[in-house]
Every structure is written in structure tokens, then in C-alpha cells.
């Protein structure tokens, strides 16, 4: 943000556009925070920030995986259904204890990721079609395994959902750790470099001898596992497995967070910080409208305005 | 994140396919879920209990319908085939209990029953009903997903003089011409009774919130209307300061309530338009460190979990919406096919659960 203070009135249009692309989402978060501090009763309390952070955690985790998929010029529509599958598996295997059940839920997510990745990388199906197929399949599988809502009484799961360390809920800690991990993977590892290169130009990456297929499969596996983690955390918070409604429209929330955060759909670039801010922005927007008791239809319209704004800001980026 | 070695193409495919198949087999092989108490599973056993009671006895006021007026000839229900078209998949307690009740009653009466489930897709329900007719259903029981758009089905049914009884939702058509009768709850009345329960729990003073159902659904509109009108009329001291949708889902009810109790800490009561959202609200209150009874919750439906919530002290009242349509639907069809007049609008009597009867009646809940 330091750049802003050094620029005087001489900004030309291109520069302004670039700044709005880079920092628009952060500015949006700041504006919403300020608005709420002034106009919303009881907003500036630790308890409130805790709630907001807990509510945003599952969306954020899913959005991290989505950012990776979008970075390869793909998309993963199956994330919401993977959450449902993970909650079904968790409930079915909880008799073995929470750790085993969680592990199986994550394996389930990874398998859907393998299927996605295999369709995209080996069979050559378009990501949007491949993951759409798995979106339908995973939701169906989740409902076959667990046809209706089932309560989760395991004390370990309840602790995961509502416990905290020094006032920071586990959910938030896990989300933050995963965000850091993914950011590190994208920026500092060979895998991250390869991912971005593939997103930039798949033929070029192949010609350069990069393991294109392997990276793609790993990306979709990561996305599946992250969605499964989100499913486990959402289940812990709800203390119930609800495969019918858990994760519905989650893919859209995640894509929104990623796009608003400044990651281009054309691939080759992943902004994890922006994705986090994007998820927080959407959460704050919803909260603001709920707290002021505005009609729910307004929330949808407001989200649409934010998405259009973000895409407008990103419009020039496509023309490199 | 296990790295997959650069295998040759075909081998990788085979490996992945084998892996998926093996894991699927594993998935189904050795599940072991938490021990659930009698709650689930026993639904079929419970479905045989008395079922619904009519609020306004048929033959009293209101228009009636006879087979002569409707067209078609008498037949014996025992030798007839009945088709049942369910609207939503049996994933929530209401739909499970509804279908189970129809099936149980058909089995009890020895009637041949054909069933179909539209999985919440209206176009599927239309073709479902047409299929049922084509398969030889003499009588139809339909739980409509929508009120409109039934003309094609009604035309086919009318041509074959097939009597139709709709349950739990109405269709926009003429009773006794397009269909025989409607059996269902009065949602406005449910809202009013929830308001009465809320007034009693809060003492008629303070600020309250409403967790609305899914937008654009007649159940939501009518339960809201009944509640708000009754509050305005009987307890002007109660102010509705918050109306947000929880989409009839527990998770949404929880996250909306979390925001509610932070922005309006003085809230006295929450009216949830179904049990699931009410249970989400309970979760939110627990998370915020509230004690049972700090905020009065009134819900509608009467599922077992909600009734148990009353026993635990978190929920103040549950207005029942009775899903056990079987006995009444078949009774109506039986009377109709024997040539007796049946009421066009059969409103059922819903009971209610309060602190006084929750512990004793928890087994009656579905």
C-alpha cells in the first residue's frame, strides 16, 4: 500500500487501473470495515470479528484450491459437492474416531481430485466440463452414502468446531495455516512455478519439458483435498452432516472470491493474498446487509455489483 | 499430495481407474458411523400411528365433491391401483415421513401402490404423473412441487376420469372438476399459532427476529403473514426488528443468527419458520455462550430433534406440521370411490409441542 502515498496527482489512467487491480479488493475491505465501524451497532467487538472469521473460513479454504485451478487456466466446479461428500464420509466413519473419519473424508476429496485431474490432463476434457461431471457425481454419491441430515455428537468434532487457542478459533487457525502453505507453494516452490507456466501457456510448458499432466492432477487433488477440509470444518461447526445443503453454490462463492481478489481467469497468475481479501470482502458485504436487516435479494444484487466491478477492473489485463 | 510419476499414458489411466474402483469398494465395505439413538431408522415403525385428524370435519361447512359431479364410475379401492407422486427427494424428515405414511397405509389396506419422486424438478413431476397414469393408476395422490403448470396432467387425468387428491400443497385449478380435494395444513394458521406461542414465551414484550424460509415459496409467505398479523393484533409490545432468510437450512440459520445476536444483543425471541433453522439458531446461541431460555425460540414442523430441543430447554415451542397424510388420503379416496361426498378442502389439525408435553410426546415426533 506504500505506493499510494508517494503518488501525487499525476497518475495516468493506466496506472490508476493497475493500482485498482492490485489493491482494489483491499480498499474494498477497508471501506466496508470503516462503514461498519461507524454505522453498525456492536461491530467493533472481538466477538464479532471472531464470528466473521469463523464464517469465512470454509469459503476461504475452498477458494484457495479454486485459485490454484484457475491459475492453470482451469476451474473446479466440483468443490461444493466434494464438501458434501466429505461430510457424508465423515459421518459414516465417525465410529472409528474423528481422526480416522477426517482422514477418510480427505481421501474422498483427493479421489475426486484425481478423477478431475485425470479427465483434464489425460483425457483432455475441458476443465469446466470435467469438473461439472464430478460435481454431479460427487453430490449424488454423497446422498447415496448419507441420504439425510445426521447429527454429529463426537466431542472431538464439537471441539474442532467451537474450540480456540488463546481466543483464536481452530477454524481460523487452520484456514490461516492453509493460506500460508498455499501462498508458499505458489511463490517459492518448483510446483508453483510450473503451475503458473502451465496456466500461461500449456503448449509452451509442454514444449519446455514441464510435467504438465502431473502438475494438473496434483492441482485438482489439492483443490479436492482443500474442499474436503472445508467440508470437515463446516460439519464440525454445524455439529451435523447435511449432504443435501452443505456446499451448495460454494463453487460460485469460491470463484467470486478468487476473481474479486484479482486472479485472472486466463491463468498464469495466482494471488493468494487477494483471494483471502476477496473472501473477506464477500463475507463483510453479506454481514453488513444482514446486520442492517436489508432484504436478502439485496445481498445477491450487491454481490453481482462487486463481481462486475472486479471483472471491469481486470478487463485490461487480458490484453497483454 | 503424492507425486504421480510420469507413467506411460495407458498405465496411468488403468492405475487411476483401478484406484477409483478399489476405493469405491472400500467406501461401501466397512463403514462404521456413530451410534445413533433410536432417532433415525425407526420411522417406518412409527408411521403406523394414528396419522392426521381433520380440523373441520368433512360434511360440515365448505363445498363437497361426489363422484357423480366429478365424472367417472365407482370402483372398489381394494382392487384399484393408486399412484403417488412425491415432489422432493426423501432427504428431510417431512418428506420421509410423508412417503412412509402413504406406503404404510397402502400396505395396510392392501392397495397396489405405484410411487415416483420428482427430485424437486417440476418437469419431472409432470412426466412422473403421466407415467403413473400410463402404468395404469386408477387414482392419484400428488404432493405438488408447484401450484401452477398442471394443465397437461389434468387434461390426461380428466380424459380418463382419474380422481386426484393433492396433499400438503394446493394446485391452482378447480376443485371437483380438475381434482377431487386438497388435504393439507393451513400455513397461515401455523404462523398464528407460532405467534401465540411466542407471545406466551416472551410475555408479549421486547424485540424479536424472524428466520424466513426460502424466498418465493408459499410456505414462507403464509407462515410469515400469519405470524406478523397475529403479533400486530395481539401483542403490539412485541417488535419484529429482524427478518432474514435462512433458506430452511440449518447452516444458514446458524450463520444468520450469529450475526443477529451480535448486532442486536437485546433480542428476546426468534421465530424460525422451520425446525432446521431453529436448530441452527440453537447452535449459534450455544456458541455465543447463552444459556437455554435466554432467547426464546419458536419453530414450525415438529421433527424429533426440535422436540428434543424443548426437552433440553433451548426451544420454547414447536408447532407441528403433520406429514402423515396416508390414512386421511386413503380414507378420502375410499369414501369418494364408494360414492360418498368428500370435502374439497380438508384442513388437518396440527398439534403443538410445549414444555408440558414435549418429554412425553417426543416419540410421536417424526
HADDOCK unambig.tbl for C-alpha pairs under 7 A between the chains (distance, minus, plus):
assign (segid A and resid 41 and name CA) (segid B and resid 263 and name CA) 5.69 0.50 0.50
assign (segid A and resid 42 and name CA) (segid B and resid 262 and name CA) 6.56 0.50 0.50
assign (segid A and resid 42 and name CA) (segid B and resid 263 and name CA) 5.52 0.50 0.50
assign (segid A and resid 43 and name CA) (segid B and resid 263 and name CA) 6.85 0.50 0.50
assign (segid A and resid 48 and name CA) (segid B and resid 262 and name CA) 6.42 0.50 0.50
assign (segid A and resid 91 and name CA) (segid B and resid 33 and name CA) 5.95 0.50 0.50
assign (segid A and resid 92 and name CA) (segid B and resid 31 and name CA) 5.67 0.50 0.50
assign (segid A and resid 92 and name CA) (segid B and resid 32 and name CA) 5.75 0.50 0.50
assign (segid A and resid 92 and name CA) (segid B and resid 33 and name CA) 4.31 0.50 0.50
assign (segid A and resid 93 and name CA) (segid B and resid 31 and name CA) 5.43 0.50 0.50
assign (segid A and resid 93 and name CA) (segid B and resid 32 and name CA) 4.92 0.50 0.50
assign (segid A and resid 93 and name CA) (segid B and resid 33 and name CA) 4.95 0.50 0.50
assign (segid A and resid 94 and name CA) (segid B and resid 32 and name CA) 6.69 0.50 0.50
assign (segid A and resid 94 and name CA) (segid B and resid 33 and name CA) 5.06 0.50 0.50
assign (segid A and resid 94 and name CA) (segid B and resid 34 and name CA) 5.55 0.50 0.50
assign (segid A and resid 95 and name CA) (segid B and resid 32 and name CA) 4.97 0.50 0.50
assign (segid A and resid 95 and name CA) (segid B and resid 33 and name CA) 4.53 0.50 0.50
assign (segid A and resid 95 and name CA) (segid B and resid 34 and name CA) 4.60 0.50 0.50
assign (segid A and resid 96 and name CA) (segid B and resid 32 and name CA) 6.73 0.50 0.50
assign (segid A and resid 111 and name CA) (segid B and resid 20 and name CA) 6.89 0.50 0.50
assign (segid A and resid 147 and name CA) (segid B and resid 91 and name CA) 5.64 0.50 0.50
assign (segid A and resid 148 and name CA) (segid B and resid 91 and name CA) 4.59 0.50 0.50
assign (segid A and resid 148 and name CA) (segid B and resid 92 and name CA) 6.03 0.50 0.50
assign (segid A and resid 162 and name CA) (segid B and resid 287 and name CA) 6.77 0.50 0.50
assign (segid A and resid 214 and name CA) (segid B and resid 4 and name CA) 6.17 0.50 0.50
assign (segid A and resid 214 and name CA) (segid B and resid 6 and name CA) 6.96 0.50 0.50
assign (segid A and resid 218 and name CA) (segid B and resid 1 and name CA) 6.46 0.50 0.50
assign (segid A and resid 222 and name CA) (segid B and resid 1 and name CA) 6.86 0.50 0.50
assign (segid A and resid 238 and name CA) (segid B and resid 251 and name CA) 6.31 0.50 0.50
assign (segid A and resid 287 and name CA) (segid B and resid 259 and name CA) 6.99 0.50 0.50
assign (segid A and resid 290 and name CA) (segid B and resid 244 and name CA) 6.91 0.50 0.50
assign (segid A and resid 291 and name CA) (segid B and resid 259 and name CA) 6.44 0.50 0.50
assign (segid A and resid 291 and name CA) (segid B and resid 260 and name CA) 6.54 0.50 0.50
assign (segid A and resid 291 and name CA) (segid B and resid 263 and name CA) 6.10 0.50 0.50
assign (segid A and resid 293 and name CA) (segid B and resid 242 and name CA) 5.68 0.50 0.50
assign (segid A and resid 293 and name CA) (segid B and resid 243 and name CA) 6.37 0.50 0.50
assign (segid A and resid 293 and name CA) (segid B and resid 244 and name CA) 6.68 0.50 0.50
assign (segid A and resid 295 and name CA) (segid B and resid 244 and name CA) 6.91 0.50 0.50
assign (segid A and resid 296 and name CA) (segid B and resid 244 and name CA) 6.49 0.50 0.50
assign (segid A and resid 296 and name CA) (segid B and resid 245 and name CA) 6.60 0.50 0.50
